[in-house]
Amino acid sequence: MVGRSLRGVFDTLSLVTVLALMTALPIVQLISFGFLLDVAGRLARGATLRQSLDWLRPAGQLGLALIAVIVCGLPISLLSHWARAADLVAPGTVQSESLRLVAGLLVVLAVVYLGWAWARGGRLTDYLWPAPGKFFRSVWRPTTWITAIDRFAGWLSAWRLGTRFWLGLRGAVATLVWLLPATVIIIANRQGETGLAGLVAAAAFLALGLALLYLPLLQAHFAAENRFSAMFEPRRIRADFRRAPWAWLLAMVLSLVVLPIPLYLLKIEPPPPELVWLPTWFFIALMLPARIACGLALRRARRRPEPLGRWAVASPWIVRLLLPPVVATYLLFVYLSQYVSWDGLQTWVHQHAVLVPAPFLGN
């Protein structure tokens, strides 16, 4: 039980790290966005959390492989450093050449050791115990490496990178259709000096808030249906809302206030280029639970029957009164972010609560 729990924690940390690295890369970030959408969509369709997070196991294997490479590389790096130091003291000595020879032998040994561990499945036990008897019996058999190649192909296909990229691209385009008109009007009238410009900007601000009332759950609905047109079915979402208004409210609070707002603090100063992926780690760690909350809220709504009774009538109206302050709080932070964030006006199109996860890329 303890071992399974530790493995689950390690797999989760590895998954967040892989998604963070993807998020820090232009275009590739759409794969990360597609995965986040797909998690919500799978939960909405009724999948378990483990089934929805289908990258957990492959990411854990990848994380374990990277740790194994680092551990095997440490003595090689140390010997190489000693060889360079010996050359500085006395160039061309026997000691420096011996150190280089030992380092080269360790490289060959590490390649064989890691390759054999990966060929057997890349589990923790495969790294800790090389099974020398099995190695000498099986390493010469072609079936051993054919099986290893098939296993690697299965591991690679489990990522479904093309599917996630296509889902992320369509989700980003559909989300921009909802947000971009109001956002452009707000930016264009930001320096408006007339009362009319102020009224136009205020109307656009209200339109943006209205879109945000639907977008988190619309995105989960789009991922569940896997149809572009599903992003433009607010009537369906309103029907879901009536069946589970409090679940909707909780999902909106998590998606727009509790989880995304702390990330705006990380946008005050741009990160160094070599550490651009590190803030995105916190982005994924916070926004993944937000997507899970949206998926669970939509699933709850679609599993419940049509509500009856006075409380069923009163609940949606109570939640309708509570939702505008939630959206207004989020929009307030987006508005303030354009003055304190290093990316300025770009913060309007870097709304990490609903858009492509790219809020921390430098100029």
DOZALO-522304 format. One record per residue (C-alpha): x, y, z. Coordinates in nm, 3 decimals, always signed. Last residue first. Layout:
DOZALO-522304
<pt x="X" y="Y" z="Z"/>
...
//
This chain:
DOZALO-522304
<pt x="+1.008" y="+3.807" z="-2.490"/>
<pt x="+0.974" y="+3.556" z="-2.208"/>
<pt x="+0.726" y="+3.271" z="-2.188"/>
<pt x="+0.543" y="+3.257" z="-1.856"/>
<pt x="+0.174" y="+3.273" z="-1.941"/>
<pt x="+0.177" y="+2.998" z="-2.208"/>
<pt x="-0.089" y="+2.750" z="-2.100"/>
<pt x="-0.333" y="+2.792" z="-2.390"/>
<pt x="-0.646" y="+2.965" z="-2.264"/>
<pt x="-0.908" y="+2.922" z="-1.993"/>
<pt x="-0.751" y="+2.993" z="-1.652"/>
<pt x="-0.417" y="+3.084" z="-1.812"/>
<pt x="-0.549" y="+3.411" z="-1.943"/>
<pt x="-0.249" y="+3.492" z="-2.159"/>
<pt x="-0.447" y="+3.686" z="-2.421"/>
<pt x="-0.538" y="+3.969" z="-2.183"/>
<pt x="-0.196" y="+3.937" z="-2.014"/>
<pt x="-0.044" y="+4.045" z="-2.343"/>
<pt x="-0.129" y="+4.402" z="-2.242"/>
<pt x="+0.170" y="+4.413" z="-2.009"/>
<pt x="+0.402" y="+4.110" z="-2.035"/>
<pt x="+0.606" y="+4.201" z="-1.726"/>
<pt x="+0.292" y="+4.202" z="-1.512"/>
<pt x="+0.208" y="+4.497" z="-1.285"/>
<pt x="-0.009" y="+4.714" z="-1.508"/>
<pt x="-0.170" y="+4.448" z="-1.730"/>
<pt x="-0.211" y="+4.231" z="-1.421"/>
<pt x="-0.456" y="+4.475" z="-1.266"/>
<pt x="-0.716" y="+4.396" z="-1.534"/>
<pt x="-0.659" y="+4.020" z="-1.511"/>
<pt x="-0.685" y="+4.043" z="-1.132"/>
<pt x="-1.013" y="+4.233" z="-1.157"/>
<pt x="-1.138" y="+3.988" z="-1.418"/>
<pt x="-1.094" y="+3.699" z="-1.173"/>
<pt x="-1.275" y="+3.880" z="-0.895"/>
<pt x="-1.555" y="+3.980" z="-1.134"/>
<pt x="-1.601" y="+3.617" z="-1.238"/>
<pt x="-1.649" y="+3.509" z="-0.877"/>
<pt x="-1.862" y="+3.813" z="-0.795"/>
<pt x="-2.088" y="+3.725" z="-1.094"/>
<pt x="-2.128" y="+3.361" z="-0.979"/>
<pt x="-2.291" y="+3.422" z="-0.640"/>
<pt x="-2.621" y="+3.565" z="-0.765"/>
<pt x="-2.657" y="+3.284" z="-1.020"/>
<pt x="-2.580" y="+3.039" z="-0.738"/>
<pt x="-2.879" y="+3.163" z="-0.539"/>
<pt x="-3.095" y="+3.147" z="-0.851"/>
<pt x="-2.990" y="+2.792" z="-0.929"/>
<pt x="-3.062" y="+2.683" z="-0.571"/>
<pt x="-3.411" y="+2.837" z="-0.542"/>
<pt x="-3.588" y="+2.618" z="-0.797"/>
<pt x="-3.439" y="+2.291" z="-0.675"/>
<pt x="-3.502" y="+2.409" z="-0.320"/>
<pt x="-3.869" y="+2.451" z="-0.403"/>
<pt x="-3.915" y="+2.102" z="-0.542"/>
<pt x="-3.786" y="+1.903" z="-0.836"/>
<pt x="-3.445" y="+1.860" z="-0.995"/>
<pt x="-3.407" y="+1.694" z="-1.341"/>
<pt x="-3.218" y="+1.375" z="-1.278"/>
<pt x="-2.851" y="+1.371" z="-1.179"/>
<pt x="-2.582" y="+1.196" z="-1.382"/>
<pt x="-2.530" y="+1.479" z="-1.625"/>
<pt x="-2.479" y="+1.742" z="-1.356"/>
<pt x="-2.237" y="+1.525" z="-1.160"/>
<pt x="-2.032" y="+1.463" z="-1.474"/>
<pt x="-2.018" y="+1.835" z="-1.550"/>
<pt x="-1.897" y="+1.914" z="-1.199"/>
<pt x="-1.639" y="+1.633" z="-1.212"/>
<pt x="-1.498" y="+1.761" z="-1.540"/>
<pt x="-1.480" y="+2.117" z="-1.412"/>
<pt x="-1.307" y="+2.009" z="-1.090"/>
<pt x="-1.053" y="+1.802" z="-1.286"/>
<pt x="-0.976" y="+2.102" z="-1.502"/>
<pt x="-0.910" y="+2.310" z="-1.191"/>
<pt x="-0.698" y="+2.031" z="-1.041"/>
<pt x="-0.478" y="+2.048" z="-1.355"/>
<pt x="-0.459" y="+2.427" z="-1.327"/>
<pt x="-0.264" y="+2.435" z="-1.001"/>
<pt x="+0.017" y="+2.185" z="-1.062"/>
<pt x="+0.025" y="+2.285" z="-1.429"/>
<pt x="+0.088" y="+2.651" z="-1.350"/>
<pt x="+0.330" y="+2.562" z="-1.071"/>
<pt x="+0.541" y="+2.369" z="-1.321"/>
<pt x="+0.498" y="+2.657" z="-1.565"/>
<pt x="+0.699" y="+2.866" z="-1.320"/>
<pt x="+0.992" y="+2.622" z="-1.367"/>
<pt x="+0.982" y="+2.595" z="-1.748"/>
<pt x="+1.132" y="+2.940" z="-1.804"/>
<pt x="+1.433" y="+2.850" z="-1.589"/>
<pt x="+1.705" y="+2.879" z="-1.855"/>
<pt x="+1.540" y="+3.190" z="-1.998"/>
<pt x="+1.543" y="+3.367" z="-1.658"/>
<pt x="+1.191" y="+3.422" z="-1.524"/>
<pt x="+0.996" y="+3.740" z="-1.606"/>
<pt x="+0.897" y="+3.953" z="-1.305"/>
<pt x="+0.539" y="+4.029" z="-1.196"/>
<pt x="+0.410" y="+3.720" z="-1.374"/>
<pt x="+0.463" y="+3.481" z="-1.082"/>
<pt x="+0.212" y="+3.680" z="-0.877"/>
<pt x="-0.044" y="+3.615" z="-1.150"/>
<pt x="-0.019" y="+3.246" z="-1.065"/>
<pt x="-0.188" y="+3.307" z="-0.731"/>
<pt x="-0.506" y="+3.400" z="-0.927"/>
<pt x="-0.534" y="+3.072" z="-1.119"/>
<pt x="-0.615" y="+2.824" z="-0.837"/>
<pt x="-0.853" y="+2.991" z="-0.590"/>
<pt x="-1.022" y="+3.236" z="-0.824"/>
<pt x="-1.120" y="+3.130" z="-1.176"/>
<pt x="-1.104" y="+2.750" z="-1.188"/>
<pt x="-1.152" y="+2.678" z="-0.816"/>
<pt x="-1.439" y="+2.922" z="-0.774"/>
<pt x="-1.590" y="+2.809" z="-1.105"/>
<pt x="-1.575" y="+2.441" z="-1.010"/>
<pt x="-1.735" y="+2.512" z="-0.673"/>
<pt x="-2.013" y="+2.713" z="-0.837"/>
<pt x="-2.081" y="+2.439" z="-1.093"/>
<pt x="-2.100" y="+2.177" z="-0.817"/>
<pt x="-2.346" y="+2.408" z="-0.642"/>
<pt x="-2.561" y="+2.447" z="-0.955"/>
<pt x="-2.595" y="+2.074" z="-1.026"/>
<pt x="-2.912" y="+1.999" z="-1.226"/>
<pt x="-2.981" y="+2.359" z="-1.331"/>
<pt x="-2.623" y="+2.399" z="-1.454"/>
<pt x="-2.654" y="+2.104" z="-1.690"/>
<pt x="-2.946" y="+2.276" z="-1.863"/>
<pt x="-2.742" y="+2.596" z="-1.887"/>
<pt x="-2.457" y="+2.395" z="-2.042"/>
<pt x="-2.683" y="+2.260" z="-2.314"/>
<pt x="-2.805" y="+2.613" z="-2.391"/>
<pt x="-2.445" y="+2.734" z="-2.401"/>
<pt x="-2.376" y="+2.517" z="-2.707"/>
<pt x="-2.096" y="+2.698" z="-2.887"/>
<pt x="-1.796" y="+2.496" z="-2.767"/>
<pt x="-1.983" y="+2.183" z="-2.878"/>
<pt x="-1.945" y="+2.302" z="-3.238"/>
<pt x="-1.581" y="+2.192" z="-3.235"/>
<pt x="-1.685" y="+1.837" z="-3.146"/>
<pt x="-1.492" y="+1.606" z="-2.914"/>
<pt x="-1.810" y="+1.555" z="-2.707"/>
<pt x="-1.629" y="+1.529" z="-2.373"/>
<pt x="-1.363" y="+1.780" z="-2.476"/>
<pt x="-1.626" y="+2.033" z="-2.587"/>
<pt x="-1.828" y="+1.980" z="-2.268"/>
<pt x="-1.516" y="+2.038" z="-2.056"/>
<pt x="-1.447" y="+2.354" z="-2.255"/>
<pt x="-1.806" y="+2.466" z="-2.211"/>
<pt x="-1.769" y="+2.413" z="-1.836"/>
<pt x="-1.475" y="+2.653" z="-1.811"/>
<pt x="-1.623" y="+2.889" z="-2.076"/>
<pt x="-1.975" y="+2.953" z="-1.950"/>
<pt x="-1.952" y="+3.232" z="-1.691"/>
<pt x="-1.632" y="+3.344" z="-1.865"/>
<pt x="-1.833" y="+3.450" z="-2.169"/>
<pt x="-2.054" y="+3.672" z="-1.953"/>
<pt x="-1.747" y="+3.832" z="-1.799"/>
<pt x="-1.606" y="+3.908" z="-2.143"/>
<pt x="-1.939" y="+4.062" z="-2.245"/>
<pt x="-1.934" y="+4.278" z="-1.931"/>
<pt x="-1.582" y="+4.399" z="-2.016"/>
<pt x="-1.693" y="+4.468" z="-2.372"/>
<pt x="-1.979" y="+4.682" z="-2.239"/>
<pt x="-1.737" y="+4.867" z="-2.011"/>
<pt x="-1.496" y="+4.926" z="-2.301"/>
<pt x="-1.778" y="+5.065" z="-2.517"/>
<pt x="-1.896" y="+5.290" z="-2.232"/>
<pt x="-1.544" y="+5.421" z="-2.174"/>
<pt x="-1.495" y="+5.491" z="-2.542"/>
<pt x="-1.826" y="+5.678" z="-2.546"/>
<pt x="-1.721" y="+5.890" z="-2.248"/>
<pt x="-1.418" y="+6.011" z="-2.435"/>
<pt x="-1.048" y="+5.983" z="-2.354"/>
<pt x="-0.997" y="+5.618" z="-2.450"/>
<pt x="-0.659" y="+5.481" z="-2.350"/>
<pt x="-0.786" y="+5.126" z="-2.293"/>
<pt x="-1.035" y="+5.156" z="-2.579"/>
<pt x="-0.842" y="+4.933" z="-2.822"/>
<pt x="-0.744" y="+4.689" z="-2.544"/>
<pt x="-1.104" y="+4.648" z="-2.427"/>
<pt x="-1.234" y="+4.613" z="-2.784"/>
<pt x="-0.971" y="+4.350" z="-2.867"/>
<pt x="-1.058" y="+4.153" z="-2.552"/>
<pt x="-1.431" y="+4.163" z="-2.626"/>
<pt x="-1.378" y="+4.022" z="-2.975"/>
<pt x="-1.107" y="+3.774" z="-2.864"/>
<pt x="-1.283" y="+3.591" z="-2.583"/>
<pt x="-1.543" y="+3.356" z="-2.732"/>
<pt x="-1.369" y="+3.300" z="-3.066"/>
<pt x="-1.045" y="+3.269" z="-2.870"/>
<pt x="-1.191" y="+2.974" z="-2.681"/>
<pt x="-1.284" y="+2.803" z="-3.008"/>
<pt x="-0.931" y="+2.848" z="-3.144"/>
<pt x="-0.770" y="+2.719" z="-2.824"/>
<pt x="-0.999" y="+2.416" z="-2.805"/>
<pt x="-0.935" y="+2.330" z="-3.168"/>
<pt x="-0.558" y="+2.345" z="-3.116"/>
<pt x="-0.572" y="+2.155" z="-2.787"/>
<pt x="-0.781" y="+1.874" z="-2.933"/>
<pt x="-0.550" y="+1.844" z="-3.233"/>
<pt x="-0.241" y="+1.842" z="-3.010"/>
<pt x="-0.395" y="+1.582" z="-2.778"/>
<pt x="-0.474" y="+1.350" z="-3.068"/>
<pt x="-0.128" y="+1.394" z="-3.220"/>
<pt x="+0.046" y="+1.327" z="-2.888"/>
<pt x="-0.141" y="+1.006" z="-2.813"/>
<pt x="+0.093" y="+0.947" z="-2.515"/>
<pt x="+0.012" y="+0.575" z="-2.507"/>
<pt x="+0.157" y="+0.542" z="-2.858"/>
<pt x="+0.510" y="+0.592" z="-2.722"/>
<pt x="+0.471" y="+0.326" z="-2.453"/>
<pt x="+0.328" y="+0.081" z="-2.707"/>
<pt x="+0.617" y="+0.148" z="-2.943"/>
<pt x="+0.863" y="+0.096" z="-2.655"/>
<pt x="+0.703" y="-0.237" z="-2.570"/>
<pt x="+0.715" y="-0.344" z="-2.934"/>
<pt x="+1.084" y="-0.250" z="-2.947"/>
<pt x="+1.154" y="-0.447" z="-2.629"/>
<pt x="+0.968" y="-0.751" z="-2.765"/>
<pt x="+1.176" y="-0.736" z="-3.083"/>
<pt x="+1.483" y="-0.697" z="-2.863"/>
<pt x="+1.423" y="-1.017" z="-2.670"/>
<pt x="+1.294" y="-1.201" z="-2.977"/>
<pt x="+1.633" y="-1.150" z="-3.145"/>
<pt x="+1.800" y="-1.370" z="-2.880"/>
<pt x="+2.157" y="-1.283" z="-2.784"/>
<pt x="+2.058" y="-1.080" z="-2.475"/>
<pt x="+1.839" y="-1.359" z="-2.343"/>
<pt x="+2.056" y="-1.610" z="-2.155"/>
<pt x="+2.334" y="-1.370" z="-2.057"/>
<pt x="+2.081" y="-1.109" z="-1.942"/>
<pt x="+1.860" y="-1.360" z="-1.762"/>
<pt x="+2.152" y="-1.465" z="-1.547"/>
<pt x="+2.259" y="-1.104" z="-1.493"/>
<pt x="+1.920" y="-0.995" z="-1.355"/>
<pt x="+2.004" y="-0.620" z="-1.357"/>
<pt x="+1.861" y="-0.555" z="-1.009"/>
<pt x="+1.792" y="-0.196" z="-0.897"/>
<pt x="+1.710" y="-0.061" z="-1.243"/>
<pt x="+1.471" y="-0.341" z="-1.337"/>
<pt x="+1.319" y="-0.329" z="-0.987"/>
<pt x="+1.220" y="+0.034" z="-1.047"/>
<pt x="+1.043" y="-0.058" z="-1.368"/>
<pt x="+1.190" y="+0.021" z="-1.712"/>
<pt x="+1.014" y="-0.267" z="-1.891"/>
<pt x="+1.276" y="-0.541" z="-1.946"/>
<pt x="+1.428" y="-0.364" z="-2.248"/>
<pt x="+1.454" y="-0.045" z="-2.044"/>
<pt x="+1.665" y="-0.220" z="-1.779"/>
<pt x="+1.882" y="-0.381" z="-2.048"/>
<pt x="+1.938" y="-0.046" z="-2.217"/>
<pt x="+2.022" y="+0.115" z="-1.885"/>
<pt x="+2.289" y="-0.145" z="-1.801"/>
<pt x="+2.432" y="-0.163" z="-2.153"/>
<pt x="+2.454" y="+0.216" z="-2.184"/>
<pt x="+2.591" y="+0.247" z="-1.830"/>
<pt x="+2.862" y="-0.016" z="-1.898"/>
<pt x="+2.972" y="+0.160" z="-2.217"/>
<pt x="+2.985" y="+0.495" z="-2.036"/>
<pt x="+3.166" y="+0.333" z="-1.742"/>
<pt x="+3.433" y="+0.201" z="-1.979"/>
<pt x="+3.482" y="+0.552" z="-2.117"/>
<pt x="+3.515" y="+0.697" z="-1.766"/>
<pt x="+3.771" y="+0.428" z="-1.678"/>
<pt x="+3.973" y="+0.517" z="-1.988"/>
<pt x="+3.951" y="+0.888" z="-1.913"/>
<pt x="+4.073" y="+0.829" z="-1.557"/>
<pt x="+4.359" y="+0.617" z="-1.685"/>
<pt x="+4.460" y="+0.889" z="-1.931"/>
<pt x="+4.459" y="+1.147" z="-1.652"/>
<pt x="+4.667" y="+0.924" z="-1.424"/>
<pt x="+4.921" y="+0.836" z="-1.693"/>
<pt x="+5.011" y="+1.201" z="-1.733"/>
<pt x="+4.956" y="+1.405" z="-2.049"/>
<pt x="+4.931" y="+1.744" z="-1.882"/>
<pt x="+5.043" y="+1.773" z="-1.519"/>
<pt x="+4.830" y="+1.992" z="-1.292"/>
<pt x="+4.581" y="+2.106" z="-1.556"/>
<pt x="+4.567" y="+1.759" z="-1.707"/>
<pt x="+4.490" y="+1.610" z="-1.364"/>
<pt x="+4.200" y="+1.854" z="-1.325"/>
<pt x="+4.063" y="+1.750" z="-1.664"/>
<pt x="+4.084" y="+1.383" z="-1.565"/>
<pt x="+3.920" y="+1.457" z="-1.228"/>
<pt x="+3.631" y="+1.627" z="-1.405"/>
<pt x="+3.589" y="+1.332" z="-1.641"/>
<pt x="+3.587" y="+1.096" z="-1.341"/>
<pt x="+3.317" y="+1.304" z="-1.170"/>
<pt x="+3.104" y="+1.325" z="-1.485"/>
<pt x="+3.120" y="+0.947" z="-1.527"/>
<pt x="+3.042" y="+0.895" z="-1.157"/>
<pt x="+2.730" y="+1.118" z="-1.190"/>
<pt x="+2.606" y="+0.986" z="-1.526"/>
<pt x="+2.459" y="+0.665" z="-1.388"/>
<pt x="+2.253" y="+0.862" z="-1.135"/>
<pt x="+2.141" y="+1.112" z="-1.399"/>
<pt x="+2.043" y="+0.840" z="-1.646"/>
<pt x="+1.850" y="+0.655" z="-1.374"/>
<pt x="+1.668" y="+0.975" z="-1.277"/>
<pt x="+1.573" y="+1.031" z="-1.641"/>
<pt x="+1.444" y="+0.674" z="-1.672"/>
<pt x="+1.236" y="+0.709" z="-1.355"/>
<pt x="+1.080" y="+1.027" z="-1.489"/>
<pt x="+0.998" y="+0.860" z="-1.820"/>
<pt x="+0.843" y="+0.562" z="-1.645"/>
<pt x="+0.637" y="+0.796" z="-1.426"/>
<pt x="+0.526" y="+0.992" z="-1.732"/>
<pt x="+0.415" y="+0.671" z="-1.904"/>
<pt x="+0.219" y="+0.568" z="-1.590"/>
<pt x="+0.049" y="+0.901" z="-1.525"/>
<pt x="-0.028" y="+0.986" z="-1.886"/>
<pt x="-0.372" y="+0.824" z="-1.865"/>
<pt x="-0.492" y="+1.084" z="-1.618"/>
<pt x="-0.855" y="+1.033" z="-1.719"/>
<pt x="-0.838" y="+0.659" z="-1.650"/>
<pt x="-0.694" y="+0.721" z="-1.304"/>
<pt x="-0.959" y="+0.983" z="-1.230"/>
<pt x="-1.232" y="+0.742" z="-1.331"/>
<pt x="-1.417" y="+0.787" z="-1.658"/>
<pt x="-1.778" y="+0.909" z="-1.661"/>
<pt x="-1.800" y="+1.119" z="-1.978"/>
<pt x="-1.741" y="+1.437" z="-1.777"/>
<pt x="-1.426" y="+1.281" z="-1.633"/>
<pt x="-1.303" y="+1.210" z="-1.984"/>
<pt x="-1.374" y="+1.565" z="-2.095"/>
<pt x="-1.198" y="+1.726" z="-1.799"/>
<pt x="-0.886" y="+1.516" z="-1.855"/>
<pt x="-0.909" y="+1.581" z="-2.229"/>
<pt x="-0.901" y="+1.956" z="-2.176"/>
<pt x="-0.584" y="+1.933" z="-1.969"/>
<pt x="-0.428" y="+1.699" z="-2.227"/>
<pt x="-0.515" y="+1.934" z="-2.511"/>
<pt x="-0.354" y="+2.225" z="-2.328"/>
<pt x="-0.035" y="+2.023" z="-2.283"/>
<pt x="-0.038" y="+1.928" z="-2.651"/>
<pt x="-0.100" y="+2.293" z="-2.740"/>
<pt x="+0.215" y="+2.381" z="-2.543"/>
<pt x="+0.412" y="+2.203" z="-2.816"/>
<pt x="+0.336" y="+2.505" z="-3.036"/>
<pt x="+0.579" y="+2.717" z="-2.832"/>
<pt x="+0.772" y="+2.523" z="-2.565"/>
<pt x="+0.735" y="+2.612" z="-2.196"/>
<pt x="+0.406" y="+2.423" z="-2.171"/>
<pt x="+0.571" y="+2.102" z="-2.286"/>
<pt x="+0.824" y="+2.125" z="-2.004"/>
<pt x="+0.543" y="+2.191" z="-1.758"/>
<pt x="+0.343" y="+1.894" z="-1.889"/>
<pt x="+0.642" y="+1.665" z="-1.835"/>
<pt x="+0.698" y="+1.805" z="-1.485"/>
<pt x="+0.332" y="+1.767" z="-1.387"/>
<pt x="+0.335" y="+1.406" z="-1.509"/>
<pt x="+0.657" y="+1.328" z="-1.322"/>
<pt x="+0.514" y="+1.471" z="-1.001"/>
<pt x="+0.201" y="+1.259" z="-1.048"/>
<pt x="+0.400" y="+0.944" z="-1.123"/>
<pt x="+0.613" y="+1.001" z="-0.810"/>
<pt x="+0.306" y="+1.050" z="-0.593"/>
<pt x="+0.140" y="+0.739" z="-0.736"/>
<pt x="+0.459" y="+0.536" z="-0.687"/>
<pt x="+0.473" y="+0.647" z="-0.326"/>
<pt x="+0.110" y="+0.543" z="-0.276"/>
<pt x="+0.171" y="+0.205" z="-0.438"/>
<pt x="+0.475" y="+0.146" z="-0.219"/>
<pt x="+0.280" y="+0.240" z="+0.094"/>
<pt x="+0.000" y="+0.000" z="+0.000"/>
//
